[in-house]
Amino acid sequence: MQSWITESYQIWLVLIVSGALAGFLNAFLGLGGMSIYVPLLIYILHTELGDRTQLISTVLINSFSVVVIVGLASWISDHSHKTIHYRKVPPLTSGATCGVIFGFSIAILTGLFGSMDLIFGFYLIAIGIFSLRQKIESAPHMHSYRNLFGIGLAGGALGAFAGFAGNSVFIPLLRDNGLNIKESIATAQLIGLEVAALMVLLIGMTFSFHNIHAGACIALAISGFGGSYLGGRLNKLISGSYINLAVVISYWITGGLLVYRHSNF
């Protein structure tokens, strides 16, 4: 299953540029790279893989694999800048794990695996409007295990059901839980990394690990490291209000692209 990427240099150039853009947006805004990788790979593969389930499983396992690799780089950067709230991580991780297993199981059992991109697109547009109404700075921190477990559960379930790492769910809910925009992005990225790793495992076990194209993943990941470094540095230099506005705009653009993708593929 290594032949779906052609030897055309244009394809590899697109992969490299897209990987850099995805890494930048992930580190700067917390916008998961899935919003770049998934539409890109669907566009490349939709003529090669006619079966919808095979197409989506191939696209997702490769996309989540890259998210794991690039997410490790983001985690190192965020850890060095001390923007991750590790006290919130255990309940978030527990909830996300349960949510991923539940969301993935429902998607498989109902035959809706990979077909929820339209709903997720509309969700992103709505959550962008919701984010505009939130305060930029943090509120008093609330450490309720139940609240944090619920955030992880919601993000993991929706992410697994719609085929994303869940950052767009985690970020606004973490802000309501007392974190400012930069802390929310950093903490959400760490939980999104765990969601992506679990999704790779589940998709590989359900379909096939042979659908992973090592060369394409490496090209996206290596270029993503450069973009992630630049995005992380820029995130630390720009005020939270501007980052919040950029996050909202990115939600709207990504939501629109997902709706368009669903209509055309």
N, C-alpha and C positions, 0 to 999 in steps of 0.2 A: 504493500500500500504506500510505496514511496514515490509513485510515478505521477501523482496528481499535480505536482508543481513542475511546470515545464522548465526547460533550460533557457528560456527567453530572458535576457538580461533585464528587460523592462519589468518583468514580474518581480525579480529580485530587488530591483531598485525601488519599486513600490513597497515591498515588504520592509526594506530598510528605513525608508522615509516614514512609513506608517508606524513602525516600531518606535522611532524617535519621538514622533508626535504623541503616541500613546503613553510613553514613559514620562514625557513632559507634563501632560495633562493629569496623569496619575499623581505625580509628586506635587504639582502646583495646586491642583484643585481637588484631588481625591476622586476624580472621575475615573472609574475603572477602565483599564485598557480594553476590556471586552467591548466597549462601545465603539472602538476602532477596529479591533481584530475580527469581530463577528461579521459586520457588514462587508469588510474587505475580503475575508475568506469565502463568504457566500458568493460574492461577485466573481471571484476567481474560479470557484468550484462548481457553480450551479449547472454548468454545461457538462462537466465531467461526471458528476454524481447526480443522476436523475432522481433517485429515490430520496424523498424528503427526510426520512428518518436517518438514512446513511449520511446524507449531506449534513444535517444538524449535528449528529454525533461526532463526525469527523471535524467539523468546524469548532465545536465546543471543546473537545478534548485537546486540540492544539492550542486554542485560545487560552484555556485555563492553565495549560502547561506554561505558557509564556507569562501569564499573570503571576504564577508562583515564582518564577525565576526573577522577574523584575521586582516583584513585591519584596523579595529578600533584600534587594539593594535599597528600596525605600525604607524598610524597617531599620536597616543599619543607620541610615541618615537620620531618621526620626528619633531613634534611640540616642544618638549622639547629641541631638538638640533637646532631649528631654521633653518632648511634646506628647509622648504616649502615656496615658493614665493606666499603668499596669494594675492598679487596684480594681479597675473595671473589667479587665480582660477575662478572668476566670468565669464569671457568670455570663459574659457575652459569648465566650467560646463554647460554653456548655449549651447555651440556647441555640447558637448558630449550628452546632453539630446536630442537635435534634431537628432543627428546622430544615437543614439540607437533606437529611435522610427522609423526612416526611414529605418535603416538596418534590424531591426526585421520585419517590415512590408513587405519589399521586400522579405526576406527569407521565410516568411509564404505564401505570395501571389504567389511566383514562385515555391513553393514546394521544395525549396533548404535548408530549415531549418536544420542546423546542418550538412550539407554535404559539407561545404566549407573548411574542415580541410586540404585537400590536397593543395589548393591554399594558405592557410595561412601558411602551412609548408614551401612551396617554398618562400613565402614572408619573413619569419623569416631568412631563409638562405641568401636571398638577403640583408635584412636590416643589418645582421651581417657584410657583406662585406662593406656596406655603413658606418657603425659605425666605422670601422677601419680607415676610411679616415677623421673622425672628430677630431677636437682638443679636448684635455682632459680638459683644463681650459675653463672658460666661456669667451664668446665674449661680447662686449657691449650689454646691455639688450635692447630689442626692445619690447615696450609695446603696439604695434598696436592691438586694439581690434579685427580687422578683421583677422589678422594673428592668434591670439590665438583662436578665434572662429573657424577658419578653422581647426586648429590642433584638437580641441575638436570634431568637426564634423567628421573629418576623422577617428579618433580613435574610437569614439562611433559607427559610421556606420560599420566599418570593424569588430570591436569587436562583435557587435550584430549579424552581418551576419555570422561570422565564429565561434562564440561561445566563445569569450575571452573578458577579461576586457579592453583590448586596451593598456596596458602598453608598449608593444613593439612598438606601433605606437607613443605614447606620448613621450617616452624618447628621441629617436633620433631627433624628430621635436622640442622638447623643447631645446635641445642642440643647434640646429641651430638658435633658438630664443634667445640665449644669456645665458642660464644656463649651469653650469658645470655639470659633470656626477652625483655627489651626489645630487645636487639641482634638477636635472631632475628626478632622481629616486624618491625622496621624494614627489615632486609635482605630478608626474605621478601616484603614489600610491593613493594619495587622490582623484584624478579624477577617477581612476580605481575603487575605493570604491563606488563612486556614480554610475558608470556604472553598477557594479555588483548588487547594490540594485535595480536599475531600471529594470534590466534583471530578477531578481527574481519576481518582481511584474508583468512584462509582461508575462513571461512564466507561472506563476501561474494563471493569469487571462485567458490566452489562453488555457491552458491544465488543470492542477489541482494542487492546493497547497498540496493535499494529497500525492503527490509523494515525498514530502520531508521526509527523514528518519532522525528523530531527533537524534537518537543514533549515527548514522554514522557521522552526521555533528558535533556533540559535540566531538566525538573522534578525528576527523580531526582538529577541531578548538583548542581544549585544547593542543594537541601535537604541533599544529602550533604556539601557544603562546611562548612555550619554544624555538622553532627554530627561531621564529621572534626576540626574545630578543637577542639570540646569534648572528644572522645575523646582527642586528642593531649595536651591539657593535663592531663587526668585520668591518663593513662598515666604522665606524668612525676612525678605527686604520690603515686601509690600504690606500695607496695613490690612487689617481684617475686613474693613468695609469694602475695599476694592476686590478682595478675594471672594467675599460673599456674593457680590454682583457678578463676578466672573463665573462662580459656581452656578448661579441661577441661569445665566445665559447658556452655559454648557448643557444644563439639564434640558432646556428648551430645544437647543439644536439637536442634541442626541435623541430626544423624544421624537422630534420631527423626522429624523433620519430613520428611526426604527419603524415608524408608521409608514414611511415611504418604502422601506425595505420590504415590509410585510406585503404591501400592495403590489410590488413589482416582482417578487420572487415567490 
